[in-house]
Amino acid sequence: MPKVDYSSDQLPVHLSDKARFMLWRDIWLEQLGAAEIKHADDKPFATSSRNVMLGNLGVSRFRTTTNHYVRTRKHVANDRDDIYIGFYRSPKPQIWSAGNRDLTMKNGSVMAYNIAQPCSSFTDGVTSWVMASIPRAQILKVVPHADDRAVTTLDRSDPIVRHLEHTIDFLLNADEVHESPPLMQHAETMLADLIALALGARGEEAHVAQTARPACRSPA
């Protein structure tokens, strides 16, 4: 289970804030896909992230002071095709747009969207998310309507959605999972099942997904 941690604290200290941002932006774009990213010149730059892969699935956590993010049709033309479920954890609202939908994400908001589509976001302050991703082709086998809308808001009070959030947090911190291939396979299957349930799996597929054992939470 490859885990990648990154922080702006790792950038050369002799660089200016603007230079540190531009260096981080180049690294981010190379690893996570093309986009237009901007940072307010009058604010200090800081960012941190953790990404954990479970087969073709992934969980991530990031916090950044970048305030402007845009992916155009040109950006997404040759990029990956994953469905993301994101839990927004910032005190500052984020104005988010995809397709013909405009949303104001607030602390506690949850949404699902396909990353292989144009989108944009603006935040006047720190942006903070935890997310899970799954290949679109994989989830559509179970939830054919998963990306009928450009972006879908989910109800955080739904126990399935809450449990998915807890599971993402657990997997981001459970270093022991990668030590056992069977445990890693179980974690991947469990995450895929929870994503399917959160996105509305029904019938036989939902019954199969509900047989996944719940993840244990790390002690507080």
DOTI-481998 format. One line per field, with one value per atom (N, C-alpha, C): residue number from 1; atom name; z, y, x. Coordinates in pm, 1 decimal, always signed. Layout:
<atoms>
seq: (NUM;...);
atom: (CA;...);
pz: (Z;...);
py: (Y;...);
px: (X;...);
</atoms>
This chain:
<atoms>
seq: (1;1;1;2;2;2;3;3;3;4;4;4;5;5;5;6;6;6;7;7;7;8;8;8;9;9;9;10;10;10;11;11;11;12;12;12;13;13;13;14;14;14;15;15;15;16;16;16;17;17;17;18;18;18;19;19;19;20;20;20;21;21;21;22;22;22;23;23;23;24;24;24;25;25;25;26;26;26;27;27;27;28;28;28;29;29;29;30;30;30;31;31;31;32;32;32;33;33;33;34;34;34;35;35;35;36;36;36;37;37;37;38;38;38;39;39;39;40;40;40;41;41;41;42;42;42;43;43;43;44;44;44;45;45;45;46;46;46;47;47;47;48;48;48;49;49;49;50;50;50;51;51;51;52;52;52;53;53;53;54;54;54;55;55;55;56;56;56;57;57;57;58;58;58;59;59;59;60;60;60;61;61;61;62;62;62;63;63;63;64;64;64;65;65;65;66;66;66;67;67;67;68;68;68;69;69;69;70;70;70;71;71;71;72;72;72;73;73;73;74;74;74;75;75;75;76;76;76;77;77;77;78;78;78;79;79;79;80;80;80;81;81;81;82;82;82;83;83;83;84;84;84;85;85;85;86;86;86;87;87;87;88;88;88;89;89;89;90;90;90;91;91;91;92;92;92;93;93;93;94;94;94;95;95;95;96;96;96;97;97;97;98;98;98;99;99;99;100;100;100;101;101;101;102;102;102;103;103;103;104;104;104;105;105;105;106;106;106;107;107;107;108;108;108;109;109;109;110;110;110;111;111;111;112;112;112;113;113;113;114;114;114;115;115;115;116;116;116;117;117;117;118;118;118;119;119;119;120;120;120;121;121;121;122;122;122;123;123;123;124;124;124;125;125;125;126;126;126;127;127;127;128;128;128;129;129;129;130;130;130;131;131;131;132;132;132;133;133;133;134;134;134;135;135;135;136;136;136;137;137;137;138;138;138;139;139;139;140;140;140;141;141;141;142;142;142;143;143;143;144;144;144;145;145;145;146;146;146;147;147;147;148;148;148;149;149;149;150;150;150;151;151;151;152;152;152;153;153;153;154;154;154;155;155;155;156;156;156;157;157;157;158;158;158;159;159;159;160;160;160;161;161;161;162;162;162;163;163;163;164;164;164;165;165;165;166;166;166;167;167;167;168;168;168;169;169;169;170;170;170;171;171;171;172;172;172;173;173;173;174;174;174;175;175;175;176;176;176;177;177;177;178;178;178;179;179;179;180;180;180;181;181;181;182;182;182;183;183;183;184;184;184;185;185;185;186;186;186;187;187;187;188;188;188;189;189;189;190;190;190;191;191;191;192;192;192;193;193;193;194;194;194;195;195;195;196;196;196;197;197;197;198;198;198;199;199;199;200;200;200;201;201;201;202;202;202;203;203;203;204;204;204;205;205;205;206;206;206;207;207;207;208;208;208;209;209;209;210;210;210;211;211;211;212;212;212;213;213;213;214;214;214;215;215;215;216;216;216;217;217;217;218;218;218;219;219;219;220;220;220);
atom: (N;CA;C;N;CA;C;N;CA;C;N;CA;C;N;CA;C;N;CA;C;N;CA;C;N;CA;C;N;CA;C;N;CA;C;N;CA;C;N;CA;C;N;CA;C;N;CA;C;N;CA;C;N;CA;C;N;CA;C;N;CA;C;N;CA;C;N;CA;C;N;CA;C;N;CA;C;N;CA;C;N;CA;C;N;CA;C;N;CA;C;N;CA;C;N;CA;C;N;CA;C;N;CA;C;N;CA;C;N;CA;C;N;CA;C;N;CA;C;N;CA;C;N;CA;C;N;CA;C;N;CA;C;N;CA;C;N;CA;C;N;CA;C;N;CA;C;N;CA;C;N;CA;C;N;CA;C;N;CA;C;N;CA;C;N;CA;C;N;CA;C;N;CA;C;N;CA;C;N;CA;C;N;CA;C;N;CA;C;N;CA;C;N;CA;C;N;CA;C;N;CA;C;N;CA;C;N;CA;C;N;CA;C;N;CA;C;N;CA;C;N;CA;C;N;CA;C;N;CA;C;N;CA;C;N;CA;C;N;CA;C;N;CA;C;N;CA;C;N;CA;C;N;CA;C;N;CA;C;N;CA;C;N;CA;C;N;CA;C;N;CA;C;N;CA;C;N;CA;C;N;CA;C;N;CA;C;N;CA;C;N;CA;C;N;CA;C;N;CA;C;N;CA;C;N;CA;C;N;CA;C;N;CA;C;N;CA;C;N;CA;C;N;CA;C;N;CA;C;N;CA;C;N;CA;C;N;CA;C;N;CA;C;N;CA;C;N;CA;C;N;CA;C;N;CA;C;N;CA;C;N;CA;C;N;CA;C;N;CA;C;N;CA;C;N;CA;C;N;CA;C;N;CA;C;N;CA;C;N;CA;C;N;CA;C;N;CA;C;N;CA;C;N;CA;C;N;CA;C;N;CA;C;N;CA;C;N;CA;C;N;CA;C;N;CA;C;N;CA;C;N;CA;C;N;CA;C;N;CA;C;N;CA;C;N;CA;C;N;CA;C;N;CA;C;N;CA;C;N;CA;C;N;CA;C;N;CA;C;N;CA;C;N;CA;C;N;CA;C;N;CA;C;N;CA;C;N;CA;C;N;CA;C;N;CA;C;N;CA;C;N;CA;C;N;CA;C;N;CA;C;N;CA;C;N;CA;C;N;CA;C;N;CA;C;N;CA;C;N;CA;C;N;CA;C;N;CA;C;N;CA;C;N;CA;C;N;CA;C;N;CA;C;N;CA;C;N;CA;C;N;CA;C;N;CA;C;N;CA;C;N;CA;C;N;CA;C;N;CA;C;N;CA;C;N;CA;C;N;CA;C;N;CA;C;N;CA;C;N;CA;C;N;CA;C;N;CA;C;N;CA;C;N;CA;C;N;CA;C;N;CA;C;N;CA;C;N;CA;C;N;CA;C;N;CA;C;N;CA;C;N;CA;C;N;CA;C;N;CA;C;N;CA;C;N;CA;C;N;CA;C;N;CA;C;N;CA;C;N;CA;C;N;CA;C;N;CA;C;N;CA;C;N;CA;C;N;CA;C;N;CA;C;N;CA;C;N;CA;C;N;CA;C;N;CA;C;N;CA;C;N;CA;C;N;CA;C;N;CA;C;N;CA;C;N;CA;C;N;CA;C;N;CA;C;N;CA;C;N;CA;C;N;CA;C;N;CA;C;N;CA;C;N;CA;C;N;CA;C;N;CA;C;N;CA;C;N;CA;C);
pz: (+0.0;+0.0;+0.0;-115.3;-119.3;-48.6;+35.7;+105.0;+75.3;+35.5;+2.3;+86.5;+167.4;+245.7;+181.6;+178.7;+123.3;+199.9;+221.1;+292.7;+233.6;+237.8;+191.6;+279.7;+399.5;+485.9;+422.2;+325.0;+257.3;+146.7;+112.5;+6.6;+57.3;-31.2;+9.3;+83.3;+199.6;+284.3;+228.0;+139.5;+88.0;-21.0;-69.5;-174.6;-118.1;-202.0;-164.3;-160.6;-98.3;-92.8;-233.1;-323.5;-460.9;-529.4;-509.4;-571.1;-512.1;-380.0;-315.2;-370.6;-390.4;-447.4;-588.7;-670.9;-809.5;-818.1;-730.1;-728.3;-686.2;-580.6;-536.7;-645.5;-713.9;-819.8;-930.0;-969.2;-1073.3;-1028.9;-902.3;-848.9;-845.1;-796.1;-785.5;-922.0;-1021.6;-1153.9;-1218.6;-1194.1;-1250.9;-1191.8;-1063.1;-995.3;-1005.3;-1004.1;-987.1;-1103.3;-1210.6;-1326.7;-1355.1;-1479.2;-1524.9;-1466.4;-1436.3;-1384.3;-1382.6;-1368.4;-1345.0;-1196.6;-1127.1;-983.0;-952.1;-869.0;-830.8;-679.8;-633.8;-491.5;-472.4;-371.1;-344.6;-308.0;-376.5;-354.8;-216.7;-153.5;-24.8;+94.7;+69.2;+178.7;+178.8;+298.5;+305.5;+243.6;+178.2;+115.6;+209.7;+221.8;+301.4;+248.0;+249.4;+205.1;+267.2;+283.4;+329.8;+274.1;+247.9;+191.8;+226.0;+223.2;+235.1;+136.1;+58.4;-38.6;-15.3;-7.6;+14.8;-94.6;-161.7;-267.5;-216.7;-255.3;-227.2;-361.5;-429.6;-563.5;-654.4;-719.8;-807.0;-732.4;-603.8;-522.6;-445.5;-394.0;-315.8;-212.6;-107.5;-8.6;+6.8;+35.0;+45.2;+144.1;+191.3;+279.4;+238.2;+220.2;+190.5;+247.8;+272.9;+328.1;+256.1;+202.4;+124.5;+131.4;+113.1;+108.7;-33.6;-133.4;-271.4;-281.7;-357.1;-352.8;-485.1;-591.8;-723.9;-798.8;-838.5;-904.2;-1020.0;-1140.1;-1259.2;-1344.3;-1388.7;-1487.3;-1607.6;-1721.6;-1844.7;-1923.5;-2035.8;-2121.5;-2171.9;-2197.5;-2241.2;-2131.5;-2006.4;-1894.5;-1876.6;-1890.5;-1859.2;-1978.4;-2097.1;-2220.1;-2211.2;-2151.0;-2146.1;-2003.0;-1912.4;-1771.2;-1729.5;-1606.3;-1557.1;-1539.9;-1519.9;-1516.9;-1388.2;-1278.1;-1147.1;-1089.7;-1007.2;-927.8;-789.2;-741.4;-609.6;-517.3;-391.0;-286.0;-191.8;-174.9;-95.0;+23.9;+139.3;+262.6;+289.9;+287.9;+301.2;+449.0;+488.3;+629.3;+652.7;+590.6;+607.3;+668.2;+757.8;+813.8;+710.7;+604.3;+498.9;+388.0;+338.6;+230.5;+100.9;+17.0;-114.6;-221.3;-316.7;-429.2;-533.9;-567.6;-651.1;-767.8;-885.4;-1005.5;-1091.3;-1142.2;-1236.2;-1323.6;-1454.2;-1545.0;-1534.9;-1510.9;-1496.7;-1351.1;-1257.7;-1115.9;-1047.8;-963.7;-878.7;-734.1;-652.4;-512.9;-420.6;-301.3;-195.4;-92.9;-90.2;+3.6;+138.0;+243.9;+379.1;+461.7;+577.6;+664.4;+691.6;+654.0;+670.7;+543.4;+436.5;+309.0;+247.4;+174.5;+108.9;-35.7;-129.0;-268.4;-340.1;-450.2;-539.4;-678.8;-748.0;-883.0;-961.1;-1092.2;-1181.6;-1211.8;-1178.7;-1196.3;-1343.8;-1433.7;-1577.0;-1641.8;-1579.1;-1633.9;-1592.6;-1669.8;-1630.4;-1496.6;-1415.2;-1286.6;-1241.6;-1141.1;-1085.1;-939.5;-861.8;-722.2;-678.9;-582.8;-526.2;-376.1;-299.3;-154.4;-103.7;-22.0;+38.7;+175.2;+172.2;+297.1;+275.6;+384.1;+377.2;+322.4;+229.6;+176.5;+238.9;+286.4;+349.4;+311.1;+260.6;+216.8;+264.0;+284.0;+282.5;+173.7;+99.3;-19.7;-38.8;-112.7;-161.0;-310.7;-384.9;-530.1;-575.6;-685.1;-743.3;-895.2;-974.6;-1119.9;-1161.7;-1253.0;-1298.7;-1354.4;-1436.5;-1496.6;-1390.7;-1281.3;-1174.9;-1100.9;-1063.6;-985.4;-1069.5;-1201.4;-1285.0;-1302.1;-1280.1;-1285.8;-1172.3;-1062.8;-944.1;-929.8;-963.7;-951.0;-1087.1;-1179.6;-1315.9;-1321.6;-1219.5;-1218.9;-1141.4;-1109.5;-1020.6;-1071.3;-1203.3;-1254.8;-1350.9;-1321.2;-1402.8;-1392.5;-1278.4;-1258.3;-1250.3;-1292.1;-1290.9;-1150.4;-1052.7;-913.0;-829.8;-729.7;-644.1;-499.0;-427.1;-284.8;-208.7;-105.6;-22.2;+117.6;+184.8;+318.1;+423.2;+492.6;+590.6;+711.0;+732.1;+843.2;+812.5;+685.6;+646.3;+712.6;+786.2;+854.9;+760.4;+636.8;+540.8;+504.8;+480.2;+445.4;+563.0;+684.6;+802.9;+818.6;+795.6;+811.9;+704.9;+584.5;+479.8;+522.5;+579.1;+625.1;+732.8;+829.9;+935.2;+876.2;+776.1;+713.3;+639.2;+569.4;+501.7;+602.9;+713.8;+818.1;+871.4;+893.5;+944.2;+847.0;+718.5;+619.1;+598.7;+619.1;+607.7;+719.7;+830.9;+946.3;+982.7;+913.7;+950.0;+876.6;+929.7;+864.2;+852.0;+940.4;+939.9;+824.0;+756.9;+651.9;+541.2;+501.7;+389.5;+426.5;+555.8;+598.7;+567.4;+534.3;+506.9;+377.6;+272.8;+146.4;+164.3;+244.9;+263.2;+329.3;+426.0;+491.7;+395.2;+310.3;+211.1;+113.1;+69.6;-21.0;+46.2;+173.3;+247.8;+256.1;+283.9;+295.4;+163.0;+52.1;-79.5;-109.2;-81.0;-105.7;-19.1;+108.4;+200.4;+155.1;+112.2;+66.4;-57.9;-153.2;-274.8;-241.9;-148.1;-110.3;-44.3;+42.0;+109.4;+11.2;-84.9;-188.5;-267.0;-302.3;-378.2;-299.4;-171.2;-88.8;-75.9;-56.0;-40.6;-167.4;-283.4;-410.7;-455.6;-371.0;-398.8;-456.6;-427.4;-475.1;-423.6;-508.0;-473.5;-504.9;-451.6;-484.6;-443.5;-530.1;-499.8;-472.5;-549.7;-530.5;-391.2;-345.2;-211.7;-104.7;-124.9;-28.0;-15.5;-128.3;-126.4;-53.9;-84.1;-22.9;+127.0;+173.9;+316.9;+397.6;+331.0;+403.8;+446.6;+398.9;+437.5;+584.8;+654.9;+796.0;+815.4;+917.6;+939.2;+978.9;+939.6;+975.9;+1121.6;+1185.3;+1322.9;+1322.9;+1413.7;+1422.7;+1512.6;+1476.7;+1557.9;+1690.3;+1800.7;+1928.2;+1918.6;+1986.1;+1985.1;+2060.4);
py: (-118.9;+0.0;+123.6;+173.6;+291.0;+410.1;+474.8;+594.6;+707.6;+821.1;+935.1;+1055.1;+1104.7;+1226.3;+1340.4;+1457.1;+1572.6;+1696.4;+1785.9;+1909.9;+2021.0;+2141.9;+2257.2;+2279.2;+2218.9;+2227.9;+2159.0;+2071.1;+2001.1;+2085.6;+2196.7;+2281.9;+2362.8;+2401.1;+2477.1;+2605.6;+2624.3;+2737.5;+2870.4;+2867.3;+2992.8;+3053.3;+2978.9;+3029.6;+3125.5;+3216.0;+3304.3;+3225.2;+3282.5;+3214.9;+3185.2;+3279.4;+3261.1;+3148.2;+3142.8;+3037.4;+2900.6;+2897.6;+2771.8;+2720.9;+2812.7;+2773.6;+2718.7;+2786.1;+2743.3;+2607.2;+2582.2;+2452.3;+2343.5;+2369.5;+2272.6;+2247.4;+2353.3;+2338.5;+2246.6;+2260.5;+2174.1;+2028.1;+2004.5;+1867.6;+1811.2;+1891.0;+1849.3;+1812.5;+1898.5;+1874.1;+1748.6;+1724.7;+1606.3;+1478.9;+1481.6;+1361.8;+1341.4;+1450.8;+1437.6;+1488.9;+1533.9;+1572.9;+1721.6;+1755.4;+1893.2;+1979.9;+2105.1;+2201.5;+2338.7;+2439.7;+2575.3;+2605.1;+2630.7;+2652.8;+2787.9;+2865.9;+2996.7;+3011.0;+3102.9;+3131.7;+3282.9;+3332.1;+3476.2;+3525.9;+3629.4;+3680.9;+3741.9;+3783.8;+3853.0;+3759.6;+3625.9;+3530.0;+3429.3;+3387.6;+3285.6;+3153.9;+3083.7;+2956.0;+2841.0;+2747.4;+2627.0;+2515.8;+2394.7;+2280.4;+2152.2;+2054.3;+1921.8;+1820.1;+1699.2;+1597.6;+1458.3;+1363.8;+1221.7;+1146.0;+1058.3;+975.8;+829.0;+745.3;+601.5;+525.9;+434.6;+354.5;+214.9;+167.1;+30.8;-30.5;-91.0;-139.2;-21.9;-25.9;+83.1;+192.5;+172.1;+269.2;+354.3;+465.9;+550.7;+630.3;+669.0;+764.2;+873.9;+993.0;+1105.1;+1208.6;+1287.8;+1400.4;+1514.2;+1632.5;+1745.6;+1874.9;+1963.6;+2095.2;+2193.8;+2301.3;+2394.4;+2535.5;+2633.5;+2772.4;+2820.7;+2733.8;+2773.3;+2801.5;+2905.2;+2948.3;+2934.1;+2895.8;+2896.0;+2771.4;+2688.7;+2560.2;+2541.1;+2520.6;+2504.8;+2390.2;+2302.3;+2198.6;+2219.4;+2250.9;+2273.4;+2143.2;+2148.0;+2029.0;+1984.5;+2079.3;+2046.1;+1972.8;+2016.1;+1951.7;+1806.1;+1780.5;+1647.1;+1551.8;+1601.0;+1521.8;+1388.0;+1387.0;+1264.0;+1221.8;+1258.6;+1229.7;+1105.1;+1061.1;+942.3;+969.0;+862.8;+869.5;+803.4;+875.6;+822.6;+897.8;+827.5;+890.2;+917.4;+1039.9;+1079.9;+1108.2;+1071.1;+1119.5;+1203.0;+1328.8;+1421.0;+1475.1;+1479.8;+1535.4;+1666.5;+1777.1;+1909.2;+1943.7;+1984.0;+2007.3;+2141.7;+2243.9;+2375.5;+2471.1;+2561.5;+2661.1;+2763.6;+2779.7;+2873.6;+2801.5;+2856.9;+2791.9;+2789.9;+2692.1;+2681.8;+2688.1;+2778.6;+2789.2;+2689.1;+2595.2;+2481.1;+2468.8;+2438.0;+2429.2;+2311.9;+2237.1;+2127.2;+2109.6;+2095.1;+2082.7;+2205.8;+2183.1;+2295.2;+2318.9;+2269.5;+2283.5;+2372.7;+2463.5;+2548.5;+2519.5;+2495.0;+2459.7;+2547.7;+2568.3;+2628.4;+2519.5;+2472.0;+2367.3;+2429.8;+2378.8;+2426.6;+2313.0;+2347.7;+2245.8;+2136.3;+2012.7;+1901.6;+1861.1;+1940.8;+1905.0;+1783.0;+1703.0;+1582.6;+1582.3;+1550.5;+1544.0;+1429.9;+1385.9;+1285.8;+1345.2;+1321.6;+1375.7;+1295.5;+1308.4;+1243.8;+1342.9;+1305.8;+1398.1;+1425.3;+1339.1;+1355.8;+1446.9;+1560.2;+1658.5;+1796.7;+1899.4;+2034.9;+2072.7;+2142.8;+2188.8;+2308.2;+2379.6;+2491.2;+2509.2;+2567.8;+2597.6;+2721.9;+2792.4;+2911.1;+2911.9;+2935.9;+2941.4;+3062.1;+3144.3;+3257.9;+3215.9;+3133.1;+3079.7;+2939.7;+2864.0;+2728.6;+2632.2;+2546.1;+2438.7;+2307.3;+2228.2;+2101.5;+1994.9;+1880.0;+1769.4;+1635.8;+1538.5;+1396.7;+1332.3;+1236.2;+1183.3;+1034.7;+972.7;+835.9;+836.6;+756.6;+750.1;+605.4;+587.3;+454.9;+472.4;+383.3;+395.8;+398.4;+487.3;+502.3;+371.0;+302.1;+177.6;+74.1;+72.3;-24.1;+6.2;+133.2;+165.8;+159.7;+187.3;+184.5;+42.9;-58.8;-196.6;-224.4;-152.9;-173.4;-64.7;+58.2;+173.5;+243.7;+197.3;+252.8;+402.1;+454.7;+596.2;+682.5;+628.6;+697.8;+835.3;+853.4;+984.2;+1041.6;+1012.8;+1071.8;+1224.0;+1275.9;+1419.6;+1457.9;+1581.1;+1626.2;+1621.0;+1655.8;+1648.1;+1618.3;+1532.7;+1492.5;+1518.8;+1586.6;+1606.5;+1486.4;+1444.1;+1331.4;+1381.2;+1306.0;+1342.8;+1287.4;+1375.6;+1328.5;+1261.6;+1285.7;+1220.2;+1074.4;+1035.5;+895.9;+810.4;+704.4;+622.4;+561.4;+529.4;+473.5;+576.8;+700.3;+807.3;+837.2;+840.2;+863.6;+752.3;+628.7;+517.0;+520.3;+561.9;+577.8;+681.6;+791.5;+893.7;+838.0;+766.1;+705.8;+606.3;+531.1;+431.6;+498.4;+607.9;+682.4;+729.6;+787.3;+833.2;+717.5;+604.1;+487.2;+441.8;+431.7;+383.8;+480.8;+608.5;+706.8;+693.3;+630.1;+621.9;+479.4;+379.4;+239.7;+186.5;+209.5;+165.8;+13.9;-58.9;-204.8;-271.9;-201.3;-265.2;-321.1;-246.4;-290.0;-405.5;-441.9;-548.8;-687.4;-695.9;-825.7;-816.9;-890.6;-887.4;-920.7;-1023.1;-1049.1;-931.0;-866.6;-751.9;-635.5;-616.6;-510.7;-536.0;-661.5;-697.1;-674.3;-710.2;-689.2;-540.3;-458.1;-314.3;-255.5;-301.8;-252.8;-290.3;-416.4;-461.7;-385.8;-368.0;-296.5;-152.7;-86.4;+52.1;+60.0;-30.9;-31.0;-52.8;-144.2;-170.7;-49.5;+18.4;+136.2;+249.9;+268.0;+370.3;+338.2;+210.2;+169.7;+197.7;+164.2;+188.8;+338.5;+416.9;+561.0;+623.6;+565.5;+619.1;+558.7;+471.8;+425.7;+287.9;+197.1;+58.6;-0.1;-76.8;-133.5;-283.0;-351.6;-491.1;-583.1;-676.5;-777.5;-713.3;-608.5;-542.3;-481.5;-418.6;-359.7;-467.4;-581.9;-690.3;-740.9;-755.4;-799.8;-697.4;-568.9;-464.6;-460.3;-485.9;-475.7;-587.8;-692.0;-799.9;-763.7;-648.9;-606.2;-573.7;-622.0;-593.4;-448.1;-379.7;-239.9;-227.2;-115.5;-89.6;-50.3;-92.1;-50.7;+88.9;+172.5;+307.4;+311.1;+392.7;+407.6;+471.7;+435.9;+499.3;+649.2;+724.1;+870.3;+912.0);
px: (+84.8;+0.0;+88.1;+126.1;+212.8;+146.9;+223.8;+176.4;+274.1;+220.3;+304.5;+261.4;+353.5;+331.7;+408.5;+344.9;+413.6;+373.1;+470.0;+444.5;+529.8;+477.1;+555.1;+678.1;+679.3;+797.6;+918.0;+894.1;+1002.8;+1067.1;+1004.9;+1058.1;+1177.3;+1269.1;+1387.9;+1349.9;+1409.3;+1371.6;+1420.1;+1519.7;+1573.2;+1485.1;+1387.1;+1300.1;+1195.6;+1150.3;+1040.9;+911.5;+808.5;+679.9;+627.5;+643.0;+595.3;+670.5;+801.5;+882.6;+848.7;+821.6;+784.0;+651.2;+556.9;+428.0;+445.5;+522.8;+539.1;+607.8;+705.0;+771.9;+673.8;+597.8;+496.8;+394.5;+349.4;+250.2;+300.5;+427.0;+482.8;+483.9;+518.5;+519.9;+378.8;+283.3;+143.6;+86.5;+109.9;+53.9;+112.3;+239.4;+303.8;+245.5;+210.9;+164.5;+13.7;-63.8;-207.6;-290.5;-227.1;-304.7;-301.9;-332.0;-322.4;-433.0;-398.8;-495.1;-430.5;-513.5;-464.8;-482.3;-371.6;-375.2;-311.3;-378.0;-326.0;-324.9;-239.9;-229.6;-227.0;-296.6;-300.0;-159.9;-114.5;+20.5;+38.5;-70.9;-60.4;-75.2;-73.5;-89.9;+24.6;+70.4;+175.7;+127.2;+219.9;+186.0;+218.8;+123.5;+146.9;+57.0;+108.2;+28.1;+81.4;-5.1;+35.3;-63.9;-16.7;-105.3;-54.7;-147.2;-114.2;-201.2;-138.8;-210.1;-174.3;-276.8;-257.3;-331.3;-261.5;-321.6;-354.9;-473.9;-518.3;-558.5;-464.0;-491.7;-523.2;-639.3;-682.0;-758.0;-781.6;-852.6;-752.1;-799.6;-710.0;-786.3;-715.4;-767.6;-663.6;-710.4;-617.0;-668.5;-575.1;-605.9;-515.1;-570.2;-483.1;-539.7;-448.6;-479.6;-387.6;-444.9;-363.6;-419.9;-332.4;-374.5;-397.2;-379.0;-408.9;-558.6;-593.7;-733.7;-808.6;-740.4;-803.9;-759.3;-855.9;-826.0;-923.4;-869.7;-953.8;-900.6;-991.5;-958.8;-1050.0;-990.6;-1065.1;-1076.8;-1148.9;-1159.7;-1022.4;-935.9;-800.2;-725.0;-742.0;-673.4;-717.0;-846.8;-899.1;-895.7;-858.1;-867.9;-794.8;-677.4;-597.2;-565.7;-653.1;-629.9;-707.3;-688.1;-755.0;-905.1;-981.5;-1127.0;-1176.0;-1168.6;-1205.1;-1324.8;-1402.0;-1506.5;-1449.6;-1466.8;-1419.5;-1537.7;-1523.4;-1613.1;-1528.4;-1565.3;-1485.7;-1562.6;-1495.6;-1550.3;-1477.0;-1551.1;-1489.9;-1474.7;-1353.1;-1322.4;-1254.0;-1303.5;-1243.6;-1344.4;-1300.0;-1393.1;-1438.4;-1361.0;-1396.2;-1472.7;-1583.3;-1656.7;-1576.9;-1606.9;-1544.8;-1653.9;-1636.7;-1728.8;-1683.1;-1768.7;-1729.9;-1825.2;-1772.0;-1854.5;-1810.3;-1908.9;-1881.8;-2004.4;-1982.1;-2094.9;-2183.0;-2311.5;-2404.3;-2443.4;-2361.5;-2392.4;-2290.7;-2341.4;-2258.6;-2295.1;-2193.5;-2216.0;-2133.0;-2182.3;-2102.3;-2075.0;-1951.2;-1912.6;-1878.6;-1941.1;-1914.9;-1856.2;-1800.3;-1741.4;-1845.1;-1811.9;-1904.0;-1975.6;-1964.4;-2027.9;-1958.9;-2036.3;-1983.9;-2032.8;-1944.1;-1986.2;-1915.0;-1976.8;-1917.7;-1911.9;-1800.7;-1786.8;-1683.8;-1691.5;-1596.4;-1484.9;-1361.7;-1249.8;-1219.9;-1267.2;-1239.8;-1343.9;-1369.0;-1460.5;-1411.8;-1444.4;-1405.1;-1468.0;-1392.0;-1443.7;-1361.1;-1411.8;-1337.0;-1376.1;-1285.2;-1315.5;-1239.8;-1298.1;-1235.1;-1259.0;-1152.2;-1161.5;-1083.4;-1145.5;-1077.5;-1023.8;-920.4;-865.8;-813.8;-800.4;-745.4;-849.9;-807.3;-890.2;-845.8;-941.0;-907.0;-1009.2;-959.7;-1045.3;-988.9;-1076.2;-1037.9;-1122.0;-1062.5;-1128.6;-1101.6;-1192.1;-1171.6;-1196.7;-1118.9;-1136.1;-1147.3;-1221.7;-1240.4;-1252.0;-1193.6;-1207.7;-1354.5;-1387.3;-1526.1;-1579.5;-1501.0;-1547.9;-1582.8;-1509.3;-1533.9;-1663.4;-1685.1;-1803.6;-1930.6;-1920.1;-2040.0;-2094.8;-2011.4;-2060.3;-2158.3;-2142.0;-2224.6;-2330.7;-2292.9;-2383.6;-2387.2;-2471.9;-2472.1;-2502.1;-2570.5;-2606.7;-2507.4;-2389.0;-2295.6;-2254.8;-2248.9;-2208.5;-2312.5;-2441.1;-2547.8;-2546.2;-2501.6;-2491.3;-2343.8;-2314.4;-2174.7;-2116.6;-2197.1;-2155.9;-2279.9;-2265.5;-2376.6;-2340.1;-2427.4;-2403.5;-2459.5;-2386.8;-2427.7;-2462.8;-2548.8;-2595.7;-2500.2;-2429.5;-2332.2;-2397.6;-2527.2;-2595.7;-2630.0;-2618.6;-2640.8;-2532.5;-2571.1;-2469.6;-2367.3;-2408.6;-2313.2;-2207.6;-2250.7;-2157.3;-2064.7;-2120.7;-2036.8;-1933.3;-1975.1;-1882.0;-1773.5;-1809.9;-1709.2;-1605.9;-1649.0;-1555.2;-1462.4;-1518.7;-1435.9;-1335.6;-1379.6;-1292.4;-1177.1;-1205.9;-1099.4;-995.7;-1042.5;-949.8;-865.8;-930.2;-858.6;-750.0;-785.3;-689.8;-573.6;-597.7;-489.9;-387.2;-427.6;-338.6;-298.2;-353.5;-328.8;-207.2;-89.2;+33.6;+43.3;-26.6;-13.0;-85.0;-175.1;-255.7;-168.2;-63.9;+19.7;+111.8;+119.7;+209.8;+155.0;+26.1;-36.2;-115.6;-75.3;-151.3;-299.6;-337.6;-481.1;-553.1;-486.9;-547.7;-563.2;-463.5;-470.4;-584.4;-600.8;-710.1;-844.8;-853.3;-977.8;-1010.2;-908.1;-929.3;-977.3;-918.5;-958.3;-1103.4;-1139.6;-1276.7;-1375.6;-1341.6;-1429.2;-1451.4;-1343.0;-1354.9;-1442.8;-1422.5;-1503.7;-1651.6;-1680.5;-1818.7;-1883.2;-1809.6;-1864.2;-1890.0;-1799.0;-1820.4;-1946.9;-1964.2;-2082.5;-2210.0;-2209.8;-2327.8;-2355.7;-2250.7;-2268.0;-2324.5;-2290.2;-2336.8;-2469.7;-2527.2;-2662.4;-2675.1;-2580.2;-2593.6;-2724.5;-2792.4;-2922.3;-2924.1;-3023.0;-3046.6;-2932.6;-2898.9;-2797.5;-2662.5;-2628.5;-2499.8;-2490.2;-2600.2;-2600.1;-2588.3;-2654.8;-2646.6;-2503.5;-2435.9;-2296.6;-2209.7;-2231.6;-2150.6;-2170.5;-2292.5;-2321.5;-2258.0;-2203.7;-2139.2;-1998.1;-1946.0;-1810.7;-1807.9;-1706.5;-1694.7;-1652.9;-1705.4;-1667.7;-1522.1;-1461.5;-1322.0;-1312.0;-1204.9;-1181.0;-1121.1;-1166.0;-1112.8;-991.1;-896.9;-777.9;-814.8;-747.5;-775.7;-751.7;-836.3;-822.7;-698.0);
</atoms>
